Amino acid sequence: MATLTLPETDWRHRPGLDALNRVLGAEDGLSRFVGGAVRDALLGTQVADLDIATSLPPEEVLARLRAAGIRAVPTGIEHGTITAVLESGPVEVTTLRRDVSTDGRHATVAFTDDWREDAARRDFTINALYADPMTGALFDYFGGLQDLEARAVRFIGDPLQRIAEDHLRILRFFRFLARFGDTPDAAGLDACTARARDLMALSRERIRDELLKLLVARDAVGVVALMLARGILAPVVPEITSAEALGRLAAREAELGVAADPIRRLAALLPRDPALGDQIGARLKLSNAQRKRIVLALTDGGTESARALAYRIGREGAEDRLLLAAGDETLLGQGWRQLAGWDIPRLPLSGGALVQRGLAKGPDVARALRAIEEQWIAEAFPDAARVDAIADAVVAQALNASISAKAASPGTGRE
């Protein structure tokens, strides 16, 4: 990168952050910003999470925060992480570490005061950048600034070793490639390909979280296609075999100005089989609401209008169906315009109104109400006056049918 200091950004002036840095000894070089906040500030993108690395032992971090009246939560103190809760939001403070042992899922760490040693245990060069909170001076031990400028996602050290330490780094490689990269690092790509089956050892929650983040990244379509070509997803979601529908969805989102949605994009990758979609959702530990959404998205919606669909399954479900449909783009545009600015109405009629018209309470009312509602939907949600007319006709038909049924019934009197 051309700059050698952290640029001025709003997050550097968050309320309480300067005080936190002083408490953590930043003026004496004991603490630095690290990772995503530094990377994203250099790229000029929004910073989501703020992390501080420090050479102070965790117990001293905890003591300093409490002495300063800053709420401290030992969220991962065994790994050196304490969350400082500021008025402007949480900040994770982690003591410099080195790995003692790893098994691909968990690591045993030892604390250190060596900044380069801490950087060496991180995954990619662009994530191993540090910045002095006071001066903004940057510290780069493994060429992360050059890689950031080149939009290269490169493992620190031997890619195979880094993957052996934490198998999730396979998915992280592709997520960061989709978010920041232009071309994949050849050694990293080959290592991920060779070790793809290691993903099977990970919890489905970790796989889900990385996959959903990847799907909304800048180049999700191209990177998913690359992952499929390299067999990366086959060990964990073998049902995903093509990125074609995802590409079509992404193009429609861009054309309509719709924000990328991870669940909708996941549905685009799955076979058009609601039951199978639900099984995959369960495997990935999606919430019940997310699984239901996938099922609705993969269900054939028939030929109903966009508004009728939105009334039946909700606006989000209707939008998913429209965006994922393989049909005419003109019909998509028409349906999208139908939903724009339209509030889903409620049937302006109650069962009590049908009782007042002469129907007996119970199944007859429920059946009549359903018939009225279906005609109201078919007529594109007319006003209350028209609903009253529909109700009059349906009730009259029901009463006539009841009278006819009684007349046709055999008598019960004595001969």
N, C-alpha and C positions, 0 to 999 in steps of 0.2 A: 504494500500500500504506500501511496505517496506520503501520507501523514504519519508522523511518529508519535503523535499524542492523541488521546481520546477526544473526539469532537464534543462540543457543548451540546447537551441534550436535556430535555425536560426532566428525565428521571434522575439526573445527577443532583437536582435541586429538590428532591422529594422532602417534605417535612420530616425532620428527625434524622435524616440520613447523615448529615454532617456531624451531628452529635454522636451518632453510632460509630462513625469512622474514628472520631477522636477517642472514644472509649476503647476502641479496639487497637489503638496505637498506630493508626495509619500515618500520623505525622512522623513517627519513628521508623517507618517502613515495615511494620509488623503485619499489616493487612492490605489487601489489594482486591479490586473488582476482578472477577474471573468469568470465563466461559461465555455463555450466550449473550449476556448483557454487553460485554465488550465487542463480541463479534457483530451483533446486530447494530450497535451504535456506529461501528465502522462502515457498515453497509447502508446506514440511514434508514433502517426498518424499525418497526415498533418493538420495544423491549417488553417482554411479558414477565419474566422472572429475574430477580436480582440476587446474585450470589457473591459472597465475599469469602476469600481464602485468607487464612491467617496462620502465622507461625506460633500463635499462642496455644497452649494445651486447652482441651475442651473445658476442663474444670475452671481454668482461669477465665476463659471466655464467659462461662456461666456466672462466675463471681463478679466480674467486671460489669456485666449487664445488670445484674441484680443490684449492685451497689449504686449504679447510675439511675435506678428506677425504671429501667427498660424491661418490659416483660420478656422473659426468656423461656422458651419451650424446648426441652431436650428431645427433639423429634427423632434424632438418630445419634445419640451421644456415643454409642459404642463404635460408630464409624466417624465420630468427630463432628457431627452436625448438630447445631443448635439454631433454632429459629428465633430471631429477634423480631418482635411484633411492634412495629411502629404505627403511628397514627395514619401513615400513608400506605400501610400494607406490610406484609411479612418480608423479611430478608433472611436467607439462609446463610449461616456463618459456619464454615467448615475448616477444621485444622488441617494443615498440610499432611499428606499421607503417602505411604508407599504400600504396595500390595505384598503381603507375606505369603498368602496362598489363595488360589481361586479354583473353582470347580465348574466354571461356565455359567453359573447362576448366582453364586454368592462369593464375596471376597472377605478374607481376613486381612486387616490392615494394621500397620504400625504408624505412629505419628512421627513426623520429622519436622525439621526447620529448613529443609532444602527445597527451594522453589522449583528447581529443575527436576528434582525427584518427584515432586507432586505433579508437575506437568507431564512427566514421562508415563504416568499411569492413566492419563486421559485417553479418549478414543481417537479423535481426529485432530490434526494440527490446528484447524480453525477454531477448535473448542479449547485450546490450551493457550489462550491469550490472556494476559493479565494487564491491569492498569492501576497506576497509583491514584487513589481517590483524591489526593490533594493537588497533584500537578498534572494528572492525566497522562503521565509518561507510560509508554507501552513496554511490555516485556514479552518477548517471543523467543522461545527456546528451540522450536522445531520447524521454523519456516511457515508458520501459520499465516503471517501477513502476506507473503508472496502467494500462497495457495488461495487466500481469500480474494486477492486481486485477480488471480487466474480462474476463479470459481472452480477450484479443484478440491474434491473431498478425498483426503489422503489419511490413511492410518498413521499413527505415530509408531515408528519401528516396524517390526515384522507383522504384517496383517494376520497371518495364521495364528501367531501367538496372542495377538489382541483379541481375536475371535475366541480362542480357547479360554481366555480369561473371562469373557462375558459373551455368550452366544447371541444376545440381543443386538450386539454391534452389527450383525449382518443386516437386520432390518433398519437400524439407525444409519448405516452406510447409504442405503437406498433412500431413506427419508431425507437425509441431508443433501443427497444428490438431487432429489426432486425439488428441494427448496432452494438450494444455492448453486448447484453444480451446472456446468455446461457439458463436460465430457467426464466419464468415470475414470478414475485411476485404474490402470490395467492390473496392477498387482493386487489392489484391493478387490476388484471385481472378480478376479480369478480365485482369490481366497474365499470370498463369499460363496462362489459357485461350488467350490470343492467341499465346503463345510455346511452346505444348506441343511443337511439332515440334522445338524446340531440344534436347529430350531425346535425339534420335537421334544427336547429336554426342558424347554421353557414353559412357564405357566401360560395358560391361554389368555389370562388377563394382560400379561406383558405384551404378548403378540398382538392382541386386540388394540391396545393403546397405541402401539407404534404404527400398526396398519392404518388405523383411522386418521392419525396425524399425517401419514404419508399421502393418503388419498386426497387431501385438500391442499397439497403443496403445489407450487407453481408449475412443475412439469410432471405431475402425477401420471398423466397418460403415457408419456414416453418412458418413464421409469418403470411403471407397471409392465409395459410391453417388454422392456429389457429383462425384468425379473422373470417373466414367463418364459422368455427365450432361454434364460439360464437355469430354469427349473427351481427357482428360489422358493416359490410358494407351494410347490407340489407336496412337500412333507407335511404342511399344516393345513392348507386349503386346496386340495387337489382339484376341487370342483371348478376353480377359476382357471379357465383355459384361454381366454381371449380378452383383449383390452378394447375391442372394437366398439362395444356399447358404451364403455366409459368415455371413449373419444367423442362419440356422438353426443353424449350427455354434456361433456365439458364445452363442446362447441355451442350447444343450445344455451347453456348457462351464460356463456360469454355474450351471445347475441341478445339475450333477454335481460342481461344485467342481474342475473341471479347469483347469489353467493354460493360457493361450493359447499356442499353438505356431505359429511363423511358417511352417514348411513345411506343416503340416497346413492352416493357413488359406490358404496359397497354393494348395494342392490343391483347396480348396473353391471357389476362383474359376475353376478351369480346366474346360474341357469334359471329360466323362467318357470320355476317350479316352487310354488309357495311352501309346500311341506319340506322340501329340501332346504329352502331358504331358512325356514325356522330351525331346522336341525343344525345348520351352519351357525346361525345366530346363537344357539344354545352352546355349541362347541366353543365359540369365541367369548362366551360369558357376557353376551349383550343383555341389557335390561329387558324386562318383559315388554315395556313400551317400544323399545328399539326392535325387538323381534316381531312384534305385531306390525310395526311400520314396514318392515321388510316383507312380511307376508302379504300385506295389502298392496305393496308396490309391485310384487310379482304375480298378483292375481289378475286374470283377464277381466278388464272392466267393461267389456261389451261395447255397445254403441251409444251409451248415454251421454248427454251433454256434460260439459265441464261443471256446470252449476249443479246439475243433478248428482254428479259424482261427489262434489264437495259437500252437498247436503247429507249424503249417505255416509261418507267415510271421513269427512273433515277436509278443510282446505289443504292442509299439509299432504294428506293422502292423495287428494286430487292432483295437486301440483306434481307429486312424485310420478303418478301414472302418466300425466301429460308429458313430462320431461323424458320419461323412460320409454314411451311408446315408440315402436319402430315404424309408425305410419307417416303420413304426409306431413311435411313441415308446415304447410298452409293450415291444416287442421290444428296443429299445435298452437300456431299464432292466434287462431280464432278462439280456441279454448282459453288461452292465457288472457286474452282481452276480455273474455266473459267474466273471469274471476277478478280482474283488476278493479279495485275499489268497491267490490260487491260484498255486502254483509250477508252471511248465511241466515235466512229467515227462519222463523218458527211457524208451524202450522197454526193459523189464527182460529183455532177451534178446539174445544175440549169434549171429553166424553159426556160431561154434564149437559152440554148443548144438544147432544143426540138423545139423551134421556128425556129432555124437555120436548123433543119432537115425537116422543112416543115409544122409543125403544126401551126394552127392559134392561136393567143393569146386568152386566156380565158379558159372556162371549159375543153376544150380538153387537154390543157397543164396540168391542175391540175389533171385530171383523169390519164393521162399517167404517170405523175410524181409519183402519188400514186402507180400505178401498178409496176413501176420500183423499187420503194423503197421496196414494199412488197416482190418482188422477190429477191432483194439484201439482205434483212433480212433473207429470207428463205434459201439463199445460204451461210449464215454465213459471210456476209459482205466482199465479194470479192473486188479485187483492181479496180482501175479506168478503166483499159482496159476491164475487164469483165463488168463493169457498162455500158461502151460505147456500148458493144455488146448487152446487155439487152435493152438499150435505142433504138438502131437501130431496134431491133425486135418489140418492143412495138410500136414505131412510125410507122413502116411499116404496122403493123396490124391496127392501128388507121386510117391511110390514106386509106388503102384498104377498111375498113369498111365505111369510108366517101364516097368514090367513089361508092361503091355498093348502099349506101343509096340514093345517088343522082340519080343513074341510075334507081332505083326502084320508084322514085317519079313520079306522074302523070304530064304530060306536061301542060303548062299554055298558049300555043299559040292558035290562032283562028283555027277553022276547015275550 
